[in-house]
């Protein structure tokens, strides 16, 4: 996932939060080059999403990388990220727009550059 490394170089306020076994492996290069901007949450999926909200409120641009967990952190995504329209990005293999109500109540859509909750489907 060299794309993460490129994003880290381009966006100095980018922090990466990973949850799930596959996600941690995908972030190894980023963690090596930016150890102070990488945070692993093991299997604490909803905690990773809530912490991303806190990072966003301090001016960071969190990128949450997960391998199949967003359905497990649905309430945190909706309440902590989408409804307040925070600038949090998600990278996942899961199609987020299939989760009920997330697109209906927020600007969650595929993308990265625009402000707000966005996702990239690449893991």
ZIHU-V521069 format. One record per backbone hydrogen bond with DSSP energy under -1.0 kcal/mol. CO is the residue of the C=O (numbers start at 1). NH is the residue of the N-H. If there is no record, write none. Layout:
CO/NH
CO/NH
This chain:
1/4
2/6
3/7
4/8
5/9
6/10
7/11
11/14
13/61
15/63
16/39
17/65
18/41
20/24
21/25
22/26
25/28
27/31
28/32
29/33
30/34
34/37
37/16
39/18
41/44
42/20
43/45
44/48
45/49
46/50
47/51
48/52
49/53
50/54
51/55
52/56
53/57
55/58
55/60
56/59
61/15
62/89
63/17
64/91
65/19
69/72
73/77
74/78
75/79
76/80
77/82
78/83
81/86
86/88
88/118
89/64
90/120
91/66
94/96
95/98
96/99
99/102
101/105
109/119
118/90
119/111
120/92
120/122
